[in-house]
Amino acid sequence: MKYFILGWVFAGLVSCGGNENRFGNEMPFGARSIIGNWELAETRISPGGPVDWSPAEHRDTYVFAIDGTYVYTNLSNDAFSHKGTFTAAENKLTLHYVSSEGTKKSVAYYMAVEGGEMILNYLGCIEVCSLKFIGTP
């Protein structure tokens, strides 16, 4: 019995250490899959009707950290660059930040991550509004 109790205490101590993040010990799959650096490669924005992927004019970047924070760098207009926190679960990514005017903002995307690519689709967009990012070292 004594060894049984010691085993449970040891298991509890082992499960509490390491990988500190704001998600607790269990980071949702969606969040875990986007940790790192991402560079905008292509866009697919439709004003109405079919549209193909086009090379991005600017290589904007996202950096997602394990502590649940991110930094967005807009290379065409630094005023749109920002940093904040994110939530990600399954196929939805939500970014929370304070705008340059001091207003709290949130923006949500449908998210797909596969093979070093992350595709974000704006929630609420009537037409196609997609951004393709490539993972970078």
Order of alpha helices (4+ residues) and beta strands (2+ residues): alpha-alpha-beta-beta-beta-beta-beta-beta-beta-beta-beta
